Amino acid sequence: MKRNYFIFLVIILTAQMFSGQSITFISENNGKPLPQVSVFGKDGSILAYSDIEGKIDKKVLRPDQEKFQLVYDNYPIATLSYADLNKEVIKLNDVVKEIAPIVLRNGKPAKYIIVKGNFNAYVTVNNTLNCYADGIAAYVFDNETKKLKNTYVEQYRMFRLENQKNDRKQTSSWDYDAALEIPDIKEVGNILDYKTKKNTVIKELKGPRKDQIEITGEALQKKEFAFLGYRFFDVRSILNVSYEKDSKKTLKDFVEFNEISFLKLKHKSEPDYNQLILYTNFYPSELSFTDKADKAKVKFNTHNSNYTTNYWEEASFPNMQKVFSSFFKDDLKEQQNKK
């Protein structure tokens, strides 16, 4: 009897210790979980990013950050204090913009499908922005297999924070523009194939406007990888792809792509790992058919920008640069436009 009573106490204490360790964001409009909510600290660091269940780890929020800005769908939607976030469930107004219908051009089926749209991508080091890019890209898929054939960038902007030291033995000081890339959406035409792949975890969320699929994978979880004096550890990725509600999840139904890639890195002389995170996002706006796989493009060179129109001024454009500039002001510098 005493032993059973002791076990009961242990269970109760454990439940108390681990209860309230997460916060769940939900829509105040429909009560559904809100994935992909970024929580910014007052210094511009991205402290958390909600998963497909709308959850973040409460432990990453510190009282010294005082005010937290919540960003959803590339727009600030709330500013909350540490006390405001001391809840297990938080309702947010997520009505930012309606999902714009994809424009169908050259509707007659042909050899290739071109998916054109807007993208942004950024790298953080220990949660703080390192570099940022956005632009317009097009992806050419084989119409029969739905496999990606070519990727083209039409226009883009590139931004950097000034005063990167690039000390060989201090990986936190590096400029990580080499890690910056445009979204890799090659799997969106055959997304259900992930259900047959090993080492991945798949979750689905049926929302009021779209169906979302979250796919997670990881590597180097138990042992680091050493190369030329550097140590690599804890490689993970979270892929979120959205399609029209109750659709067959084909290219014609494709609505949104988001991927987060994680890596911990340090030089052997550094005591602690640095957390690198690459965020890439793509929002399709146009779908067309063609018999030609070639398309006009510019070289995506992270040392400069390349654009001919102010595409970021469009109301539907995912302009995260405005969010970052609200924190970093003039320190976030656009690279020269070489159009």
Secondary structure by P-SEA (a helix, b strand, c coil): caaaaaaaaaaaaaaaaacccbbbbbbccccccccbbbbbcccccccbbbccccccccccccccccbbbbbcccccccccccccccccbbbbbccccccccccccccccccbbbbbbccccccccccccccbbbbbbbbbbccccccccccccccbbbbbbccccccccccccccccccccccccccccccccccccccbbbbbbbcccbbbbbbbbcccccbbbbcccccccccbbbbbbbcccccccccccccbbbbbbbbbbbcccccbbbbbbbbbbbbbcccccccccbbbbbbbcccccccccccccccccccaaaaaaaacccccccccccc
